[in-house]
Amino acid sequence: MALTYKEMHDTFDALAKTTDYMEKNWANIEAYLKSRNRFIFVGCGSSYSNAKSFAMLCNMSTGIPAMALAAGDILLHAERYKKCINGAGVVFISRSGRTSELIKALDKLKEIGCDIDVASFVCADGTPLGEKSDLVLSTPWAFDESVCQTRCVTNAYYMATYIFAKITDNATVLADLQLLLKDGPAYMAKAEELSKELATMPWTHSVILADAELEGIAEEGSLVFKEVCQLPSSYHHSLDVRHGPMVLIGEETLVIVALGTSCELEVNLLKDIVAKGADVVALSDVCAEFDGVRTSCFGAKLSHAAMGIPLIILCQMIAYYKSKETGADPDKPTGLDSWIAL
């Protein structure tokens, strides 16, 4: 059995450990969040996609201004970004804590005199990034040994959702995360059966549609198709897919739609995508039926932010089983390293 598969199936055990860890470290987390009145979230690749959800969760939960930046962008253009970064809390997200772009970007910001408080989310202890941070949250039990990130990506998104729910006393989202820990493995089993079926179908590229807090984690869901089964993929906001990308959807497309409200606008979008001959999966919290659409439902009411966990699990599982059809090695895809060194 592939290491990627084992790491995916360890996700909820890792999230339970992460919950305990954040509770024990809550005083430090809370103090950091209160240290600045705006935040910049920084990452590379998967962690940059996660940074986008971190920023959206921060903006939408707290109203505190936040944005996401790619570490390589900062590294190349630090002086041009100085005005928007100076005075912010800067949060770096990394699996290894050793990705050179992240470390060099942090060094560059300090070199040009940016006044910043630095926090880092890493899945390893004793890292160069952690050593340079004012606050480091380290979850080594979520570290992925395989090249492609699965468990650690889900872990980071879970941490952000938990932190911004707790800092705003959002009991609904916190309860939803506890429900995910309890019922998540059962959802994963259902997603796995659907993924086996979908993987045998002749689609050659995938499209992920999602909105709001799910923006970054959905983009990561797209990336996992590129990395794990090595097929083209893209992410778009749900209704925005009509503004150009729809022309590329057809009979060889898998489309995963994370429903927000199941309103008429979303239902009509599903109908239009089905009419183009695509294989369509609608992800929802409670079960709903749509003509010509396969459904993946968690089985209980969940807040939109919490639905990011079922979404990324579904994408990871489909990509894993599709790799068996494409012949890609999900643990060590050709041309990709666990972390990039410049």
JOURPE-V437600 format. One record per residue. RES is the residue in one small letter. PSI is psi in radians with two decimals (none if undefined). Layout:
# JOURPE-V437600
RES/PSI + RES/PSI
This chain:
# JOURPE-V437600
m/2.37 + a/2.56 + l/-0.67 + t/-0.74 + y/-0.79 + k/-0.69 + e/-0.68 + m/-0.76 + h/-0.19 + d/0.01 + t/-0.87 + f/-0.51 + d/-0.71 + a/-0.73 + l/-0.60 + a/-0.73 + k/-0.67 + t/-0.66 + t/-0.85 + d/-0.72 + y/-0.78 + m/-0.62 + e/-0.74 + k/-0.50 + n/0.26 + w/-0.66 + a/-0.71 + n/-0.69 + i/-0.81 + e/-0.73 + a/-0.67 + y/-0.79 + l/-0.49 + k/0.00 + s/-0.37 + r/2.79 + n/0.19 + r/2.75 + f/2.57 + i/2.21 + f/2.27 + v/2.39 + g/3.14 + c/2.38 + g/-2.14 + s/-0.71 + s/-0.46 + y/-0.72 + s/-0.78 + n/-0.64 + a/-0.60 + k/-0.68 + s/-0.65 + f/-0.83 + a/-0.75 + m/-0.72 + l/-0.73 + c/-0.88 + n/-0.85 + m/-0.49 + s/-0.73 + t/-0.37 + g/0.02 + i/2.24 + p/2.37 + a/2.63 + m/2.83 + a/2.45 + l/2.55 + a/2.36 + a/-0.68 + g/-0.58 + d/-0.79 + i/-0.77 + l/-0.72 + l/-0.47 + h/0.59 + a/-0.79 + e/-0.65 + r/-0.45 + y/-0.08 + k/-0.76 + k/-0.61 + c/-0.35 + i/-0.61 + n/2.24 + g/-0.03 + a/2.81 + g/2.19 + v/2.10 + v/2.09 + f/2.37 + i/2.21 + s/2.44 + r/-0.94 + s/-0.45 + g/0.26 + r/-0.01 + t/2.16 + s/-0.63 + e/-0.70 + l/-0.85 + i/-0.77 + k/-0.64 + a/-0.75 + l/-0.80 + d/-0.68 + k/-0.72 + l/-0.69 + k/-0.63 + e/-0.65 + i/0.08 + g/0.42 + c/2.33 + d/1.77 + i/2.59 + d/2.26 + v/2.27 + a/2.68 + s/2.45 + f/1.98 + v/2.78 + c/0.58 + a/2.71 + d/2.72 + g/0.78 + t/2.71 + p/-0.67 + l/-0.77 + g/-0.66 + e/-0.41 + k/0.09 + s/2.55 + d/-0.56 + l/2.25 + v/2.24 + l/1.94 + s/2.13 + t/1.27 + p/-0.38 + w/-0.25 + a/0.08 + f/2.34 + d/2.12 + e/-0.53 + s/2.74 + v/-0.83 + c/2.37 + q/2.28 + t/-1.32 + r/-0.73 + c/-0.56 + v/-0.83 + t/-0.70 + n/-0.80 + a/-0.78 + y/-0.73 + y/-0.76 + m/-0.80 + a/-0.77 + t/-0.76 + y/-0.84 + i/-0.81 + f/-0.42 + a/-0.71 + k/-0.70 + i/-0.39 + t/0.15 + d/0.72 + n/1.56 + a/-0.52 + t/-0.87 + v/-0.70 + l/-0.70 + a/-0.67 + d/-0.68 + l/-0.64 + q/-0.68 + l/-0.66 + l/-0.74 + l/-0.67 + k/-0.85 + d/-0.03 + g/-0.80 + p/-0.64 + a/-0.70 + y/-0.73 + m/-0.68 + a/-0.72 + k/-0.73 + a/-0.59 + e/-0.72 + e/-0.74 + l/-0.67 + s/-0.69 + k/-0.74 + e/-0.83 + l/-0.60 + a/-0.48 + t/-0.11 + m/2.73 + p/0.43 + w/2.56 + t/-0.12 + h/2.80 + s/2.70 + v/2.26 + i/2.25 + l/2.20 + a/2.87 + d/3.01 + a/-2.27 + e/-0.38 + l/-0.05 + e/-0.93 + g/-0.76 + i/-0.50 + a/-0.67 + e/-0.68 + e/-0.63 + g/-0.64 + s/-0.77 + l/-0.59 + v/-0.51 + f/-0.70 + k/-0.72 + e/-0.83 + v/-0.83 + c/-0.05 + q/0.90 + l/2.60 + p/2.57 + s/2.85 + s/2.79 + y/2.48 + h/2.71 + h/2.59 + s/-1.11 + l/-0.39 + d/-0.29 + v/-0.40 + r/-0.36 + h/0.97 + g/-1.05 + p/-0.42 + m/-0.46 + v/-0.36 + l/-0.02 + i/2.26 + g/-2.68 + e/-0.27 + e/0.44 + t/2.36 + l/2.19 + v/2.15 + i/2.11 + v/2.03 + a/1.85 + l/2.49 + g/-0.81 + t/-0.17 + s/0.56 + c/3.07 + e/-0.64 + l/-0.74 + e/-0.72 + v/-0.74 + n/-0.62 + l/-0.76 + l/-0.76 + k/-0.76 + d/-0.65 + i/-0.71 + v/-0.71 + a/-0.40 + k/-0.01 + g/0.12 + a/2.72 + d/2.12 + v/2.33 + v/2.19 + a/2.15 + l/2.26 + s/2.92 + d/-0.97 + v/2.71 + c/2.43 + a/2.65 + e/2.40 + f/2.42 + d/2.25 + g/0.20 + v/2.29 + r/2.58 + t/2.56 + s/1.86 + c/2.50 + f/-0.68 + g/-0.02 + a/2.75 + k/2.26 + l/2.56 + s/2.74 + h/-0.76 + a/-0.72 + a/-0.42 + m/-0.18 + g/-0.52 + i/-0.94 + p/-0.62 + l/-0.88 + i/-0.59 + i/-0.75 + l/-0.80 + c/-0.79 + q/-0.75 + m/-0.74 + i/-0.78 + a/-0.68 + y/-0.86 + y/-0.51 + k/-0.49 + s/-0.47 + k/-0.48 + e/-0.63 + t/-0.29 + g/0.11 + a/2.53 + d/1.94 + p/-0.39 + d/-0.63 + k/1.26 + p/2.49 + t/2.27 + g/0.21 + l/2.41 + d/2.81 + s/-0.73 + w/2.61 + i/2.30 + a/2.17 + l/none
